[in-house]
Amino acid sequence: MGVRTMKPTSPGRRGMQFSDWSDLTNGNRNRPEKRLLEKIKKSGGRNHHGRITARGIGGGHKPQYRKIDFKRRKDDVPAKVVQIEYDPNRTARIALLHYVDGEKRYILAPLLLSAGDVVISGDEADPRPGNCMALRNIPTGLEIHNVELQPKRGGQLGRAAGAIIKLMAKEEGMATIQLPSGEMRKVSLDCRATIGSIGNTEHNTICIGKAGRHRWMGIRPISRGCAQNPHSHPMGGGEGHRSGGRHPMGPTGVLSKGGLTRKPKARSNKFIIRGRKKRGRR
């Protein structure tokens, strides 16, 4: 994949970047499989009572959801990769598979996977990009993605563009994996994972360029907390450019920098060996 920078023909175009779609089979002519599409009902950030519970959501283009096979439970049936497609609902690319028995499914497209390749799931599969198997059958040290937290639940870890999870060790029925955030945790050896890292690695380097492009994505503008009234935000109020006189926090009073976000008595804490790396101040 490459990144294309637009010519500065207008203030909005200056610095704007797009993908060159070189990793797609049909370029920017996206032709998804119609049987694997679903309609998406927009909420506008509102719950079933009609109250806004997630700010900054609304509008945007009207995409269709692609049904992705995160479980990969169709064992010992080879499938041919027909094409690599763009998915508007995620940062990663997706691959359309045609199984030998005629079934069609979408999976997350790993790096180095291209049209014409053959992938397979199951314990007898080779550890090649795109193949899926249990962690007990994956050699230590390989890069994986779409890792399950619980057996037969479907992949939940490592699904974003450029995500790489490393299989560090295996002992006592548990596998130790290192997540992209730096966190190291244990999962069962019966959990499945897909070999390889996710493609579209340059996604995070793309410059949006203008506010209107975020509106196309369904992201609405959000006012700064220090620019709001005291009854609207903990950081609001004050004379002039004042930051509230307290530590930075969100609208509900949760600390924004350095605050803990995990519950101290969560069941999953016992599986975490080392927490994620903290970002340094710039």
ChimeraX attribute file (.defattr): number of C-alpha atoms within 10 A of each C-alpha:
attribute: neighborCount
match mode: 1-to-1
recipient: residues
	/A:1	14
	/A:2	15
	/A:3	16
	/A:4	13
	/A:5	17
	/A:6	15
	/A:7	11
	/A:8	11
	/A:9	8
	/A:10	8
	/A:11	10
	/A:12	15
	/A:13	15
	/A:14	15
	/A:15	15
	/A:16	18
	/A:17	17
	/A:18	16
	/A:19	16
	/A:20	14
	/A:21	18
	/A:22	12
	/A:23	21
	/A:24	20
	/A:25	17
	/A:26	14
	/A:27	13
	/A:28	14
	/A:29	11
	/A:30	13
	/A:31	10
	/A:32	17
	/A:33	13
	/A:34	9
	/A:35	10
	/A:36	15
	/A:37	14
	/A:38	12
	/A:39	10
	/A:40	11
	/A:41	8
	/A:42	13
	/A:43	14
	/A:44	19
	/A:45	14
	/A:46	15
	/A:47	11
	/A:48	7
	/A:49	7
	/A:50	10
	/A:51	10
	/A:52	14
	/A:53	12
	/A:54	11
	/A:55	13
	/A:56	16
	/A:57	20
	/A:58	18
	/A:59	15
	/A:60	16
	/A:61	11
	/A:62	14
	/A:63	14
	/A:64	17
	/A:65	15
	/A:66	23
	/A:67	14
	/A:68	16
	/A:69	14
	/A:70	21
	/A:71	21
	/A:72	22
	/A:73	16
	/A:74	14
	/A:75	14
	/A:76	13
	/A:77	13
	/A:78	18
	/A:79	23
	/A:80	19
	/A:81	23
	/A:82	17
	/A:83	21
	/A:84	25
	/A:85	25
	/A:86	23
	/A:87	18
	/A:88	15
	/A:89	12
	/A:90	14
	/A:91	18
	/A:92	22
	/A:93	23
	/A:94	22
	/A:95	26
	/A:96	23
	/A:97	24
	/A:98	19
	/A:99	18
	/A:100	11
	/A:101	9
	/A:102	8
	/A:103	9
	/A:104	16
	/A:105	19
	/A:106	21
	/A:107	21
	/A:108	27
	/A:109	27
	/A:110	29
	/A:111	19
	/A:112	14
	/A:113	21
	/A:114	19
	/A:115	15
	/A:116	12
	/A:117	15
	/A:118	18
	/A:119	22
	/A:120	23
	/A:121	23
	/A:122	18
	/A:123	17
	/A:124	12
	/A:125	18
	/A:126	17
	/A:127	18
	/A:128	15
	/A:129	22
	/A:130	29
	/A:131	20
	/A:132	32
	/A:133	24
	/A:134	20
	/A:135	25
	/A:136	18
	/A:137	17
	/A:138	23
	/A:139	13
	/A:140	16
	/A:141	12
	/A:142	16
	/A:143	22
	/A:144	29
	/A:145	30
	/A:146	29
	/A:147	27
	/A:148	25
	/A:149	18
	/A:150	15
	/A:151	16
	/A:152	14
	/A:153	13
	/A:154	19
	/A:155	22
	/A:156	15
	/A:157	18
	/A:158	21
	/A:159	22
	/A:160	20
	/A:161	22
	/A:162	20
	/A:163	23
	/A:164	24
	/A:165	27
	/A:166	19
	/A:167	21
	/A:168	17
	/A:169	14
	/A:170	19
	/A:171	11
	/A:172	7
	/A:173	11
	/A:174	18
	/A:175	20
	/A:176	22
	/A:177	25
	/A:178	20
	/A:179	20
	/A:180	16
	/A:181	13
	/A:182	14
	/A:183	14
	/A:184	20
	/A:185	20
	/A:186	21
	/A:187	21
	/A:188	21
	/A:189	21
	/A:190	19
	/A:191	22
	/A:192	34
	/A:193	30
	/A:194	30
	/A:195	24
	/A:196	26
	/A:197	28
	/A:198	31
	/A:199	24
	/A:200	22
	/A:201	17
	/A:202	13
	/A:203	18
	/A:204	10
	/A:205	10
	/A:206	16
	/A:207	14
	/A:208	15
	/A:209	18
	/A:210	14
	/A:211	12
	/A:212	15
	/A:213	14
	/A:214	14
	/A:215	17
	/A:216	14
	/A:217	17
	/A:218	18
	/A:219	18
	/A:220	17
	/A:221	14
	/A:222	9
	/A:223	8
	/A:224	12
	/A:225	20
	/A:226	20
	/A:227	18
	/A:228	15
	/A:229	13
	/A:230	14
	/A:231	9
	/A:232	14
	/A:233	19
	/A:234	23
	/A:235	25
	/A:236	19
	/A:237	20
	/A:238	15
	/A:239	7
	/A:240	7
	/A:241	9
	/A:242	12
	/A:243	18
	/A:244	19
	/A:245	12
	/A:246	8
	/A:247	13
	/A:248	18
	/A:249	17
	/A:250	14
	/A:251	13
	/A:252	9
	/A:253	12
	/A:254	14
	/A:255	14
	/A:256	13
	/A:257	12
	/A:258	9
	/A:259	10
	/A:260	10
	/A:261	9
	/A:262	9
	/A:263	9
	/A:264	9
	/A:265	8
	/A:266	8
	/A:267	8
	/A:268	12
	/A:269	14
	/A:270	10
	/A:271	14
	/A:272	15
	/A:273	14
	/A:274	12
	/A:275	13
	/A:276	14
	/A:277	10
	/A:278	9
	/A:279	8
	/A:280	5
	/A:281	5
	/A:282	3
